[in-house]
Amino acid sequence: MRKIKDLVVKTGTYNKRDGSEAANWLKVGGLFEGDKGQFILLDRTFNPAGVAGQEGKGTILISLFDEKKKEDTSDNYAQVSGGSTQLDDAINF
């Protein structure tokens, strides 16, 4: 089994320091290839109801991105693994 693509949804937008708008992305699963063909694995904590759908269509767009390597720090979507989003900053309660 090998991973082909990351499955990613747009969760919103934000303004960069230069004032331009950029998208927030959340990785929700992956597209894999095994002995019997391709298949999708979704993170079990992913709730499609929490993602803004396409206006008036009742659907959700899931994008396919090339898999990011761990040493690649240029990705702009959150990595989801084991039911939690890995954030750069720790949250202290």
MOWO-V361985 format. One record per backbone hydrogen bond with DSSP energy under -0.5 kcal/mol. CO is the residue of the C=O (numbers start at 1). NH is the residue of the N-H. If there is no record, write none. Layout:
# MOWO-V361985
CO/NH
CO/NH
This chain:
# MOWO-V361985
2/33
4/67
5/31
6/8
6/65
7/28
7/29
8/63
9/11
9/26
12/24
14/16
14/22
16/19
20/16
22/14
24/11
24/12
25/78
26/9
28/43
29/7
30/32
30/41
31/4
31/5
32/39
33/2
34/37
37/34
39/32
41/30
43/46
46/48
47/50
48/51
54/57
54/58
59/54
60/62
61/63
63/8
63/65
65/6
69/72
71/73
76/25
78/27
78/80
79/81
79/86
81/84
84/81
85/87
90/92
91/93
